[in-house]
């Protein structure tokens, strides 16, 4: 599966919609704050994202401010898919 930023953003929006139906998030909103994602859900997100896109997040990814936004999450996944970062 390709992992361009738009594909990842769509996947994450769908993932978040299952947990917070009807919530409209902007690409740069902090989904932990706005959608109320807790630590258990964050672990689930990480595991499912790694499985879906065939990547492994690094510890530095979780410290990257982008990780908490839809746009940033997409960028980080795309970087991992292309060997960057």
C-alpha positions as CSV (number, residue, x, y, z in Angstrom):
1,X,0.0,0.0,0.0
2,X,1.3,3.4,-0.8
3,X,1.8,5.8,2.0
4,X,1.7,9.3,0.6
5,X,0.7,11.9,3.1
6,X,-2.9,12.2,1.8
7,X,-3.4,8.4,2.1
8,X,-2.2,8.4,5.7
9,X,-4.3,11.4,6.6
10,X,-7.4,9.7,5.3
11,X,-6.5,6.5,7.2
12,X,-6.0,8.5,10.4
13,X,-9.2,10.5,9.9
14,X,-11.1,7.2,9.6
15,X,-9.3,5.8,12.7
16,X,-10.2,8.9,14.7
17,X,-13.8,8.9,13.4
18,X,-14.4,5.4,15.0
19,X,-13.4,6.9,18.4
20,X,-15.0,10.3,18.1
21,X,-17.9,10.1,15.7
22,X,-18.9,13.4,14.2
23,X,-15.7,15.2,15.3
24,X,-14.3,17.5,12.6
25,X,-10.6,17.9,12.9
26,X,-8.5,20.4,11.0
27,X,-5.2,19.0,9.7
28,X,-3.1,20.8,12.3
29,X,-5.4,20.2,15.3
30,X,-3.9,18.2,18.1
31,X,-6.0,15.1,18.0
32,X,-4.9,14.0,21.5
33,X,-6.5,17.2,22.9
34,X,-9.4,17.6,20.5
35,X,-10.5,14.0,20.2
36,X,-9.5,13.0,23.8
37,X,-7.1,10.2,22.7
38,X,-5.7,8.6,25.9
39,X,-2.5,6.6,26.3
40,X,-4.2,3.3,25.6
41,X,-5.6,4.6,22.4
42,X,-2.3,6.1,21.5
43,X,-0.6,2.7,21.8
44,X,-3.4,1.2,19.6
45,X,-2.9,4.0,17.1
46,X,0.9,3.3,17.0
47,X,0.4,-0.5,16.6
48,X,-2.3,-0.1,13.9
49,X,-0.4,2.6,12.0
50,X,2.8,0.5,12.0
51,X,0.8,-2.6,10.8
52,X,-1.1,-0.6,8.1
53,X,1.9,1.1,6.6
54,X,4.6,-1.4,7.2
55,X,6.8,1.0,9.3
56,X,8.3,1.2,12.7
57,X,8.0,4.5,14.6
58,X,11.0,5.7,16.4
59,X,11.1,7.2,19.9
60,X,11.9,10.5,18.3
61,X,8.7,10.4,16.3
62,X,6.7,10.5,19.5
63,X,8.6,13.6,20.7
64,X,8.0,15.3,17.3
65,X,5.2,17.9,17.7
66,X,3.9,16.8,14.3
67,X,3.0,13.4,15.6
68,X,-0.1,14.8,17.4
69,X,-1.6,16.3,14.2
70,X,-3.2,14.6,11.2
71,X,-0.9,16.4,8.8
72,X,2.2,15.7,10.8
73,X,1.3,12.0,11.4
74,X,1.0,11.7,7.6
75,X,4.4,13.4,7.1
76,X,6.1,11.1,9.6
77,X,4.6,7.9,8.2
78,X,5.6,9.0,4.6
79,X,9.1,9.7,5.9
80,X,9.4,6.3,7.5
81,X,8.1,4.6,4.3
82,X,10.7,6.4,2.2
83,X,13.5,5.7,4.7
84,X,13.8,9.3,5.8
85,X,14.0,11.0,9.1
